[in-house]
Amino acid sequence: MEYDPEAIEELTGDIVAVIYTNEENGYSVVEVETPDGARVTAVGTLPYPGEGETIFAEGSFAFHPTFGQQFKCVSVERMLPTEANAVLRYLSSGAIKGIGPSTARKLVGAFGAAVFDVIRDEPERLTEIKGITPGRARSIAAEMASKFAVRELMAFFAGYGLEMYTAAAVYRKYGASSREVITQDPYLLALEPFAADFGKVDRLGRDLGFAETDFCRVSAGVIYELMFNQNEGHVYLPFDRLAAATVQFLGVDRELVTDVMEQLAEGGRVVCCSVDGERACYLTRLFEAEQFVAQRLTFLGSLQTRRPRGAEAAVAELEREEDIRFSERQREAILAAVTDGCMVLTGGPGTGKTTAVRGMAELLERMGSRIALAAPTGRAAKRLSELTGREAKTVHRLLEVVYSADGMAFARNRNNPLEADAVIVDETSMIDVSLMASLLEAMKMGARLILVGDPDQLPSVGPGTVLGDIVKSGTVPVVRLEEIFRQARESDIVMNAHAVNRGEMPRLSHNKKDFFFLNRASADVFDTVASLWARRLPENMGIDPADIQVITPSRQQANGVTALNPVLRDVLNPPAPGKKEKTWGGVTYREGDRVMQVRNDYDIVWNGVDGGVGVFNGDMGVIRRINTAAETVTVEFPDKTCDYAFGSLGELEHAYAVTVHKAQGSEFRAVIFVADLVRSRLLNRNLFYTAMTRARELFIIVGSPDSVAAMVNNRQKLRRYSGLLMRLRAAAAGTEPC
C-alpha cells in the first residue's frame, strides 16, 4: 500500500498494543488494528492509551529509518471500548493503576461492559468483588478520574499547541475542576506556575470568546510582561515603561492598561511603589523577596560577636601546617568569618580568594562550627569542593528542591532550616534576588553567611544585581583582596584581566605564556576555532578537548552560539558506526555531544542518588547514552546523571559554544573567545572581563582588535531595575521605603 507522506489522511481502528507511552508529555506509540484487519503503528500525543480503545486520528504516514512506516497523528479522538472482551483487554493492559488481569476478569465478569460506569458513578459497588476494600475502590475510582481528566485536558491543549506537561501541571493544581477553571480564565495558563506561551494561550482565549479588552487578557498581559522582564534581569519595571510595553504587546489602549494595572495593585497581584523617585511595578513575590533580603542582610550585618579564644593561634597553626603566609587582608577575612554575622569577600583573579576561603572553612571548623559550602552551578560547586577539600553543593541542592502544584519550592526553609552554623557561597554574583531570599530564609537563627564573588563580573541571569548592591550599600562588612600574588603575576590572563577591568587594552601582541590573540576576519573564525580545538591545542599543548570551551558574546549574530555549535559538533564529535543519534525538533543529538540545560526542570530525578532531583538552566553535561527502546537520552553532569525522555529533548541544546552569561560560574582549562563583533549592545567591559576569568590555564581570542577595543572602552552596563540597594541603605538608616 503506497501513502503520500504529505497528505492528511484518516486512521480508524482499535489499539491492540501499547508499545511506548511517556506519562510526562503524553507521547505514545501504539499498534492499531483497522476495520479491514491491517496493523498500523501510530505515534503522537495519546496520553494514557489502553488496549481495546478505538481511535479516530488525522495525520500522515511517514517512514522511520529504524521502526519503519508509522502514522503520525496530528489530531486524535478516542472512545473507550464498549464490548465486554475489549473492556477486559483494556483493563488487563494496566491502563488503570490498581487493576491487573485477574481483577479485570472479576470486574468484567460482575459488571460486563458497564464497568466504567460503575467505577465512575458507583465506586462503592467495586467492593462486591472479593479482595477490593473500600479504600482500594476509592483509589481505583480516583485513578480513573484523574487519568481521564488529564487525558482530555492534554487532547484539548494539543489543539492549541500547548505543551502536554502544562496539562499535567494544571491538573495537579486544579484537579477535576481543571477544564472549568481554564474555560473561565484561559489566561491563567500564561502565568506562574505554568508560564505557557502567551500567543498560544491567546488563541485559546479568543476561541473561548474572550475579547481583546477583557480584564483577564489585559491583566495577564501586564503580569506576563513583568515575568518576561525578570528573565532580562529586572526585579521591577517603571510603571510607565510597563504600561507602554503592555500596550504594544496586546494592541489595546493605554488608558485601559493603566486602569487594569491599578486594579491589579489594589488586589495585591502586583505591587506599585516609589523606587529612586519613580513609580515602580513589581511582581508581588519579587517585591517580597527584595524586601526580605534587605531586612535579613541588614540584621545579619549588624551582628558581630567577640573573636573566639584561640582564633589567631589557630590561623597561625594553619599557616604552619599548610606552609603558607596569609596576606593582611586574607587574615582579616578569615578572622571576620568567626565574628561577623554576614560578610563579603571580593577580589579579582590572582588575589587569593580561594586561599582565603580555605582558611575560613578551616578556622570555622576548628572553632566548632558546622559549615556548608555552596555555589550556583554544578561546575562551580565541584571546583569549590576540589579547592577546599570539602563537600560543596549547588545552592538548589543545598536547599533541597521539592515540587508542588504551585511550582518549585525548597524543603529547607524557616520551618526546616539548614543545620549549618555558617554558610559559605562562592560565585555570588550569579545569585539572583529570589534565590538569595530562599537561602536567607533557610538559615537558622545565629548562623553566619559568607558571600564570595566578584561584582565586576556579569550579574545573575535571574533578576537583580544582588552582590553588587550588597557591596555598594555598606550594609555588611566587605573585605577586598587587591594584591595580586607573585605566582599570579606570572599569568598574562590574570594581568590582562585586571588591565581590562581598569579600562586598559590587554597586550594583544604579547602571545606568550597563557594569553593569545589571533587576528582573524569574520569569515575565517569558524575554521580557526575548529582547528584550535580539534588539533592544535591537543597536539601542541597537550590539552584534552574535553577541557576546552568556546565562549562568544552573541547567541544569534554571526559566529554566535547558534552558528558555531553545529560546525564544532561535526568536527569534534562526528557520526560513527555504533554511535547512536536522535533527531528531535529539527536538532540531532548524538552520543558524546556536549549539551546544556536551557530551562529549570524541577521534575527530573537523578540516577542512583537518593533525593536528587532537578536540572537547572545553564547546567552543562555530556550525552552518554541514547536508548531507542526506552526512548531516553542519558546525560552526565558534573554532579549527577539524568535520563531525558525524547519528548523532553527541547530542554537541551548543544554547548560546544556558549554565551558568556551561560559560562559564568564555570571554569575551563582552556577558553577560546570569539571577538568579531564591533557594534553590538552585548559588547561591554564586564562581559569581556567575565569571559577572561573563565580560563584557568589558557585564554585565546579569535577575532579583531576593534572588537576587543569596543568591549574595553564600553564601561556601560545594561541597566537592571532593582530596588535592593535603596532598600539596604534605607534599612541601615532605619527608614522604611515602600
C-alpha positions as a printed Julia matrix, in Angstrom:
738×3 Matrix{Float64}:
   0.0     0.0    0.0
   1.5     3.36  -1.05
   0.93    6.51   1.01
   1.55   10.15   0.24
   3.59   11.44   3.22
   2.32   14.98   2.63
  -1.37   14.08   2.53
  -3.64   14.42   5.55
  -5.28   11.05   6.0
  -7.55    9.38   8.49
  -6.88    6.34  10.62
  -9.63    4.46  12.45
  -9.18    1.32  14.49
  -8.68   -0.31  17.85
  -5.5    -0.14  19.91
  -4.22   -3.71  20.15
  -0.83   -2.98  21.74
   0.78   -0.1   23.64
   4.42   -0.1   22.58
   5.53    3.01  24.49
   3.98    5.85  26.44
   5.55    8.82  28.2
   3.36    9.87  31.12
   5.05   13.27  31.37
   4.24   14.57  27.9
   1.64   12.13  26.58
   3.74   10.95  23.63
   2.84    7.35  22.78
   3.49    4.64  20.24
   0.59    2.21  19.74
  -0.35   -0.53  17.34
  -3.78   -0.06  15.77
  -5.87   -2.68  14.03
  -8.04   -1.16  11.29
 -11.51   -2.48  10.36
 -10.01   -4.4    7.41
  -7.59   -6.23   9.74
  -4.42   -4.27   8.87
  -1.94   -3.39  11.64
  -0.62    0.18  11.72
   1.88    1.77  14.12
   0.56    5.16  15.25
   2.62    7.79  17.06
   1.72   11.11  18.62
   0.1    12.69  21.64
  -2.13    9.93  23.04
  -1.85   10.27  26.82
  -2.54    7.11  28.85
  -3.52    4.78  25.98
  -5.06    1.39  26.69
  -5.59   -1.72  24.62
  -9.15   -2.01  23.33
  -9.66    1.74  22.84
 -10.97    2.94  19.5
  -9.2     5.92  17.95
 -10.15    8.27  15.12
  -7.0    10.07  14.04
  -5.95   12.55  11.36
  -2.34   12.75  10.24
   0.03   11.34   7.67
   2.21    8.33   7.07
   5.98    8.64   7.34
   8.88    6.22   7.15
  11.07    5.9   10.26
  14.61    4.64   9.47
  14.56    2.28  12.46
  10.91    1.43  13.05
   9.57    1.57   9.51
   6.27    3.05   8.41
   4.3     4.95  11.04
   1.14    7.04  11.13
   1.91   10.42  12.71
  -1.2    11.65  14.49
  -1.99   15.35  14.27
  -5.37   15.15  15.99
  -6.98   12.22  17.78
 -10.44   11.39  19.08
 -10.71    8.38  21.37
 -13.51    6.18  22.59
 -13.44    3.69  25.42
 -14.32    0.12  24.49
 -18.0    -0.81  24.78
 -17.84   -4.56  24.17
 -17.02   -6.82  27.11
 -13.98   -8.53  25.58
 -12.5    -5.17  24.56
 -13.18   -3.79  28.04
 -11.36   -6.79  29.52
  -8.37   -6.22  27.24
  -8.29   -2.53  28.21
  -8.39   -3.13  31.95
  -5.95   -6.06  31.76
  -3.36   -3.89  29.99
  -2.74   -1.86  33.15
  -4.37    1.28  31.76
  -5.85    1.96  35.22
  -3.43    1.58  38.09
  -4.68   -0.87  40.68
  -6.39   -3.17  38.16
  -4.43   -6.13  36.82
  -5.54   -9.05  34.61
  -7.05  -11.04  37.5
  -9.05   -8.13  38.89
 -10.07   -7.11  35.38
 -11.61  -10.54  34.76
 -13.56  -10.34  38.01
 -14.81   -6.82  37.26
 -15.95   -7.62  33.73
 -17.49  -10.86  34.97
 -19.5    -8.94  37.54
 -20.41   -5.76  35.66
 -19.83   -6.53  31.99
 -19.29   -3.63  29.62
 -20.84   -1.26  32.21
 -17.76   -1.49  34.45
 -16.56    2.02  33.5
 -19.91    3.49  34.6
 -19.65    1.62  37.89
 -16.12    2.84  38.59
 -17.08    6.42  37.78
 -20.56    6.65  39.33
 -20.83    3.88  41.92
 -17.29    3.0   43.06
 -18.62    1.53  46.31
 -20.02   -1.38  44.25
 -16.46   -2.49  43.46
 -16.33   -3.93  46.99
 -18.67   -6.64  45.75
 -15.53   -8.14  44.22
 -13.56  -10.25  46.68
 -10.27   -8.57  47.56
 -11.37   -5.0   46.82
 -11.61   -2.99  50.01
 -13.46    0.35  50.26
 -10.09    2.13  50.25
  -8.96    0.31  47.12
 -12.28    1.03  45.43
 -11.88    4.75  46.11
  -8.28    4.59  44.84
  -9.33    2.92  41.57
 -12.08    5.48  41.03
  -9.72    8.37  41.73
  -7.09    6.93  39.39
  -9.56    6.56  36.55
 -10.99   10.04  37.08
  -7.52   11.58  37.21
  -6.21    9.77  34.15
  -9.24   10.52  32.02
  -9.31   14.16  33.08
  -5.61   14.66  32.27
  -6.07   12.78  29.01
  -8.93   15.02  27.95
  -7.05   18.12  29.06
  -3.96   17.11  27.07
  -6.06   16.5   23.98
  -7.76   19.88  24.48
  -4.43   21.69  24.88
  -2.84   19.88  21.93
  -5.27   21.65  19.58
  -3.6    24.95  20.52
  -0.02   23.71  20.53
   0.2    23.89  24.33
   2.74   21.52  25.85
   1.48   18.34  27.42
   3.36   18.92  30.67
   1.28   22.08  31.06
  -1.87   19.95  31.16
  -0.36   17.71  33.81
   0.67   20.75  35.88
  -2.8    22.28  35.56
  -4.43   19.06  36.75
  -2.03   18.83  39.69
  -3.17   22.28  40.78
  -6.89   22.26  39.97
  -7.8    18.57  39.83
 -11.2    17.62  38.46
 -12.2    21.27  38.01
  -9.24   21.99  35.67
 -11.3    22.33  32.47
 -13.83   24.57  34.21
 -11.13   26.8   35.69
  -9.32   27.2   32.37
 -12.56   27.84  30.49
 -13.38   30.64  32.94
  -9.91   32.19  32.58
  -7.59   30.59  30.0
  -5.02   33.35  30.59
  -4.05   31.68  33.86
  -2.0    29.34  31.67
   0.35   32.18  30.7
   1.11   32.98  34.34
   3.08   31.2   37.04
   3.42   28.34  37.72
   2.51   27.29  34.15
   4.15   30.09  32.1
   2.8    28.83  28.79
   3.39   30.76  25.57
   1.1    33.8   25.61
   0.36   33.63  21.87
  -0.95   30.07  22.16
  -2.97   30.93  25.24
  -4.37   33.98  23.46
  -5.61   31.83  20.58
  -7.39   29.62  23.11
  -8.85   32.66  24.83
 -10.16   34.15  21.62
 -11.75   30.82  20.63
 -13.47   30.77  24.02
 -14.94   34.21  23.3
 -12.64   36.48  25.31
 -12.39   39.97  23.8
  -9.03   41.64  23.37
 -10.06   44.17  26.02
 -11.2    41.56  28.55
  -9.78   42.09  32.05
  -8.44   38.51  32.15
  -6.45   39.09  28.95
  -5.13   42.54  29.81
  -4.2    41.68  33.4
  -2.4    38.54  32.2
  -0.58   40.67  29.63
   0.66   43.03  32.34
   1.9    40.19  34.54
   3.36   38.35  31.54
   5.42   41.44  30.69
   6.78   41.52  34.26
   7.57   37.81  34.06
   9.32   38.26  30.71
  11.39   41.15  32.0
  12.53   39.27  35.09
  14.27   36.99  32.56
  16.02   40.14  31.33
  17.29   40.73  34.87
  14.72   43.29  36.04
  13.2    42.97  39.51
  10.62   45.65  38.67
   9.69   47.9   35.76
   8.87   51.6   35.9
   5.09   51.99  35.77
   5.1    53.99  32.53
   7.5    51.62  30.79
   5.4    48.61  31.78
   2.25   50.28  30.54
   3.83   51.16  27.18
   5.22   47.64  26.72
   1.84   46.06  27.51
   0.03   48.38  25.1
   2.38   47.35  22.31
   2.21   43.68  23.27
  -1.59   43.42  23.45
  -2.61   46.08  20.92
  -5.02   47.84  23.29
  -5.45   51.4   24.57
  -3.07   52.77  27.19
  -5.93   54.05  29.36
  -7.3    50.5   29.61
  -3.88   49.11  30.52
  -3.18   51.67  33.25
  -6.65   51.13  34.7
  -6.04   47.36  34.84
  -2.62   47.94  36.42
  -4.24   49.99  39.17
  -6.79   47.23  39.78
  -4.01   44.63  39.95
  -2.19   46.75  42.53
  -5.36   47.2   44.59
  -5.92   43.45  44.52
  -2.35   42.67  45.59
  -1.44   40.81  42.41
   1.31   43.36  41.72
   2.96   45.94  43.95
   3.34   49.56  42.89
   5.59   51.87  44.9
   8.26   54.52  44.58
  11.84   53.48  43.81
  14.53   56.13  43.33
  11.92   58.78  42.69
   9.83   56.96  40.08
   6.8    54.75  40.34
   7.76   51.09  40.06
   5.71   47.95  39.45
   6.75   44.57  40.88
   5.55   41.01  40.74
   4.42   40.51  44.33
   6.81   37.62  45.01
   9.81   39.64  43.75
   8.81   42.63  45.87
   8.57   40.39  48.92
  11.88   38.7   48.1
  13.67   42.04  47.72
  12.21   43.34  50.97
  13.17   40.18  52.85
  16.73   40.15  51.51
  17.23   43.77  52.55
  15.81   43.22  56.04
  17.64   39.95  56.68
  21.02   41.15  55.39
  20.74   44.32  57.44
  20.05   42.23  60.53
  22.95   39.85  59.82
  25.25   42.77  59.06
  24.51   44.25  62.47
  25.58   41.08  64.28
  29.11   40.81  65.5
  30.5    38.54  68.2
  33.75   38.6   70.11
  36.6    36.79  68.44
  36.71   33.24  69.83
  39.6    32.47  72.14
  42.41   30.85  70.21
  41.28   32.06  66.77
  44.52   33.9   65.95
  46.6    30.99  67.21
  44.55   28.64  65.01
  45.26   30.82  61.95
  48.99   30.78  62.73
  48.87   26.99  63.18
  47.08   26.67  59.84
  49.82   28.7   58.14
  52.48   26.36  59.57
  50.59   23.23  58.56
  49.9    24.44  55.02
  53.28   26.2   54.64
  51.61   29.42  53.53
  51.61   33.02  54.65
  48.28   34.82  54.56
  48.3    38.45  53.49
  46.96   41.06  55.88
  43.63   41.23  54.0
  43.31   37.45  53.81
  43.87   37.17  57.54
  41.29   39.92  58.12
  38.74   37.98  56.06
  39.49   34.67  57.77
  39.07   36.13  61.24
  35.94   38.03  60.21
  34.38   34.67  59.31
  34.15   33.81  63.01
  32.98   37.22  64.22
  30.64   38.78  61.61
  27.06   37.69  61.07
  27.48   38.35  57.37
  30.44   39.42  55.27
  31.52   39.69  51.64
  34.9    38.57  50.33
  35.65   40.01  46.93
  38.61   40.47  44.61
  39.79   39.86  41.07
  41.71   36.86  39.73
  45.02   36.05  41.41
  44.23   37.92  44.63
  43.89   34.8   46.77
  40.13   34.45  47.28
  40.36   30.65  47.16
  43.16   30.54  49.73
  41.13   32.8   51.99
  38.02   30.63  51.6
  40.03   27.53  52.56
  41.29   29.4   55.62
  37.76   30.49  56.57
  36.39   26.96  56.3
  39.28   25.54  58.33
  39.05   28.17  61.08
  35.26   27.86  61.39
  35.55   24.09  61.81
  38.39   24.42  64.34
  36.2    26.82  66.29
  33.45   24.18  66.39
  31.13   25.43  63.65
  29.34   23.19  61.17
  29.79   24.69  57.72
  28.03   24.33  54.38
  29.73   25.21  51.09
  27.65   26.12  48.06
  27.84   27.66  44.6
  25.19   28.48  41.99
  26.22   25.89  39.37
  27.34   22.28  39.39
  30.71   23.16  37.87
  31.33   25.92  40.39
  30.34   23.64  43.27
  32.65   20.9   42.01
  35.54   23.35  41.74
  34.86   24.73  45.22
  34.87   21.19  46.59
  38.19   20.4   44.9
  39.82   23.61  46.13
  38.66   23.3   49.74
  38.77   19.52  50.15
  35.2    19.59  51.48
  31.82   18.74  50.04
  30.22   21.63  48.2
  26.71   21.59  46.73
  24.78   23.75  44.34
  22.57   26.2   46.2
  19.5    24.4   44.86
  20.76   21.06  46.13
  21.71   22.56  49.49
  18.18   23.9   49.88
  16.64   20.62  48.65
  14.31   21.29  45.75
  10.75   19.98  46.01
   7.88   20.37  43.58
   4.23   21.01  44.31
   1.14   22.06  42.41
   2.23   25.68  42.89
   5.64   25.08  41.32
   9.17   24.73  42.68
   9.91   25.21  46.36
  12.65   24.27  48.81
  12.37   21.74  51.62
  14.83   23.85  53.59
  13.07   26.97  54.83
  12.29   28.84  58.05
  10.37   25.81  59.34
  13.11   23.34  58.37
  16.37   25.32  58.44
  19.82   24.17  57.47
  21.86   22.65  60.3
  24.93   24.66  59.32
  26.32   27.29  61.7
  27.98   29.05  58.75
  27.22   29.04  55.03
  29.92   29.98  52.51
  28.66   30.77  48.99
  31.07   31.14  46.07
  30.34   32.91  42.74
  27.71   35.03  44.49
  27.48   37.42  41.52
  25.36   34.71  39.86
  22.73   34.61  42.59
  19.5    36.47  41.88
  17.2    38.09  44.41
  14.75   35.16  44.61
  17.45   32.58  45.3
  19.13   34.85  47.84
  15.81   35.22  49.66
  15.38   31.44  49.75
  18.91   30.95  51.07
  18.49   33.54  53.8
  15.13   32.08  54.8
  16.7    28.61  55.16
  19.45   29.75  57.54
  18.84   29.12  61.2
  19.0    31.99  63.66
  22.57   32.71  64.65
  24.11   31.19  61.51
  26.72   33.22  59.64
  26.68   33.97  55.91
  29.88   34.47  53.92
  29.45   35.66  50.34
  32.38   35.26  47.96
  32.4    36.76  44.49
  33.48   39.43  42.07
  30.91   42.21  41.46
  32.83   43.27  38.33
  31.66   40.11  36.58
  28.32   39.86  34.83
  25.29   39.85  37.12
  22.98   36.87  37.55
  20.87   35.5   34.74
  17.85   35.93  37.02
  16.51   39.24  38.35
  18.64   41.68  40.31
  22.24   42.71  40.89
  22.47   41.24  44.35
  26.2    41.08  45.03
  26.88   44.49  43.5
  24.08   46.08  45.51
  25.3    44.49  48.75
  28.86   45.74  48.2
  27.71   49.27  47.3
  25.3    49.53  50.21
  27.87   49.25  53.01
  25.31   47.22  54.97
  27.67   44.32  55.65
  31.45   44.24  56.07
  33.35   43.82  52.79
  36.93   42.61  52.54
  38.51   43.4   49.17
  41.57   41.44  48.14
  43.56   43.72  45.82
  47.13   42.43  45.99
  47.98   40.16  43.05
  50.21   37.38  44.34
  53.61   36.8   42.79
  52.68   33.5   41.18
  49.52   35.03  39.7
  51.56   37.92  38.29
  53.25   35.36  36.06
  49.91   34.8   34.3
  49.02   37.02  31.38
  45.39   36.01  31.86
  45.4    37.49  35.35
  47.32   40.64  34.45
  45.28   41.32  31.32
  42.01   40.73  33.19
  42.97   43.37  35.76
  44.03   45.73  32.96
  40.68   45.3   31.22
  38.85   45.92  34.49
  40.73   49.23  34.77
  39.72   50.14  31.2
  43.07   49.34  29.62
  43.63   47.28  26.46
  45.11   43.82  27.03
  48.52   43.12  25.45
  47.33   41.52  22.23
  50.79   41.31  20.66
  52.37   39.51  23.61
  51.5    35.98  22.51
  53.38   34.05  25.15
  52.55   32.16  28.33
  48.78   31.67  28.64
  47.17   34.54  26.69
  46.99   34.66  22.88
  45.3    36.83  20.27
  44.68   35.52  16.75
  43.62   38.29  14.36
  41.06   36.76  12.02
  38.45   38.09   9.62
  34.91   37.07  10.43
  34.84   34.57   7.58
  37.87   32.74   8.99
  36.71   32.44  12.59
  34.96   29.07  12.14
  37.98   27.31  10.69
  40.39   28.79  13.24
  38.25   27.88  16.25
  37.63   24.35  14.97
  41.31   23.69  14.24
  42.37   25.05  17.63
  40.0    22.75  19.45
  40.31   19.62  17.34
  44.03   19.66  16.51
  46.32   22.49  17.57
  45.67   22.63  21.32
  45.59   18.84  21.85
  48.67   18.21  19.68
  50.81   21.24  20.5
  49.85   21.93  24.13
  48.56   18.57  25.33
  45.13   19.94  26.28
  42.34   17.37  26.24
  39.42   18.51  24.02
  37.13   17.83  27.0
  38.91   20.69  28.85
  38.29   23.29  26.11
  35.31   25.64  25.83
  34.35   28.17  23.16
  32.71   31.32  24.54
  31.13   34.11  22.5
  29.24   37.32  23.37
  26.43   36.57  20.94
  23.85   33.87  20.52
  22.27   34.66  17.16
  24.68   37.0   15.4
  27.46   35.95  13.03
  29.85   33.48  14.7
  27.49   33.24  17.65
  26.42   30.16  19.55
  23.72   29.1   17.07
  26.11   29.17  14.11
  29.18   27.73  15.86
  27.64   24.74  17.59
  26.73   22.56  14.59
  30.14   23.21  12.97
  32.08   22.37  16.11
  29.94   19.31  16.88
  30.58   17.77  13.46
  34.32   18.36  13.84
  34.65   17.24  17.45
  32.01   14.52  17.63
  31.35   13.28  14.08
  28.94   10.45  13.34
  30.43    6.98  13.58
  29.25    3.37  13.42
  27.69    2.38  16.73
  27.31    6.0   17.87
  23.58    6.48  18.3
  21.7     9.61  17.31
  18.25   11.06  17.89
  16.7    13.92  15.93
  14.08   15.89  17.83
  12.61   19.26  16.94
  14.96   19.57  13.98
  18.07   19.06  16.16
  20.2    15.92  16.04
  21.57   14.72  19.38
  24.49   12.28  19.31
  26.19   10.15  21.93
  29.24   12.09  23.1
  27.66   15.51  22.47
  28.26   18.33  24.94
  24.88   19.78  25.91
  23.36   22.38  28.21
  20.04   22.56  30.04
  18.19   25.69  28.9
  15.32   25.89  31.4
  14.81   24.91  35.01
  13.24   21.45  35.29
  12.38   20.54  38.85
  10.96   17.1   38.0
  13.97   15.26  36.57
  15.17   12.63  39.04
  18.88   11.91  39.27
  20.06    8.37  38.6
  21.45    6.5   41.59
  21.17    9.39  44.05
  18.65    9.33  46.87
  16.63   12.51  46.92
  18.44   14.12  43.99
  16.04   15.97  41.73
  16.13   18.9   39.32
  18.3    20.18  36.48
  18.74   23.9   36.11
  19.23   26.46  33.38
  22.94   26.54  32.45
  23.89   23.05  33.71
  26.34   21.51  31.22
  26.88   17.8   30.6
  27.65   15.11  28.04
  25.26   12.67  26.34
  26.48    9.23  27.4
  23.71    7.02  26.02
  20.75    7.15  23.66
  18.31    4.32  24.38
  15.96    4.0   21.4
  13.95    1.21  23.02
  13.21    3.18  26.18
  13.23    6.47  24.22
  15.58    8.15  26.68
  18.82   10.12  26.49
  21.22    9.82  29.44
  23.2    12.99  30.24
  26.12   13.05  32.66
  26.52   16.35  34.52
  29.4    17.21  36.9
  27.29   16.31  39.94
  24.59   13.98  38.6
  23.38   11.75  35.77
  19.84   12.07  34.41
  17.59   10.39  31.85
  15.61   12.61  29.47
  12.57   11.3   27.62
  12.76   12.02  23.91
   9.86   14.41  24.35
  11.97   16.5   26.76
  14.95   16.98  24.46
  13.83   20.53  23.74
  15.26   21.36  27.18
  18.78   20.63  25.89
  20.94   22.44  23.36
  24.48   21.83  22.19
  27.17   23.52  24.28
  30.39   23.36  22.3
  29.99   27.14  22.14
  28.14   29.06  24.87
  27.48   32.7   25.65
  29.45   34.44  28.38
  26.33   34.53  30.56
  25.95   30.77  30.3
  29.66   30.2   31.06
  29.55   32.29  34.21
  30.28   30.27  37.32
  32.24   27.7   35.33
  35.99   27.43  34.89
  37.72   25.68  32.0
  41.31   24.71  31.46
  41.29   26.48  28.08
  38.87   29.07  26.69
  38.61   30.15  23.06
  36.83   33.51  22.98
  35.25   34.73  19.73
  35.54   38.5   19.35
  34.5    39.6   15.88
  31.54   41.89  16.65
  32.27   45.62  16.74
  28.82   47.21  17.07
  26.56   45.45  19.49
  24.92   46.31  22.78
  26.32   42.98  24.0
  29.87   44.29  23.98
  30.94   45.78  27.3
  33.83   45.63  29.69
  32.42   43.36  32.37
  31.33   40.82  29.74
  34.91   40.62  28.41
  36.32   40.52  31.94
  33.95   37.7   32.86
  34.96   35.71  29.78
  38.67   36.09  30.58
  38.23   34.91  34.14
  36.61   31.65  32.97
  40.03   30.39  31.77
  42.31   28.58  34.21
  45.41   27.92  32.06
  44.86   29.3   28.56
  42.82   32.12  27.01
  42.78   32.59  23.24
  40.95   35.44  21.49
  39.96   34.79  17.88
  38.7    37.85  16.04
  39.5    41.51  15.55
  41.32   44.05  17.74
  38.49   46.51  17.05
  36.05   44.15  18.76
  38.35   43.89  21.79
  38.67   47.67  21.91
  34.89   48.07  21.69
  34.46   45.91  24.78
  37.23   47.53  26.8
  36.05   51.07  26.02
  32.41   50.4   26.84
  32.06   50.59  30.6
  28.31   50.92  30.37
  26.42   48.02  31.92
  22.96   47.15  30.71
  20.68   48.72  33.29
  18.72   46.44  35.56
  15.78   47.75  37.52
  16.39   46.74  41.13
  15.43   48.37  44.39
  17.69   46.3   46.64
  20.4    48.95  47.0
  17.81   51.55  48.01
  16.22   49.14  50.49
  19.55   48.14  52.04
  20.53   51.76  52.55
  17.1    52.62  53.95
  17.16   49.66  56.33
  20.64   50.57  57.53
  19.45   54.15  58.13
  16.37   52.93  59.97
  13.96   54.37  57.41
  11.23   52.41  55.69
  10.89   52.54  51.87
   7.71   51.34  50.2
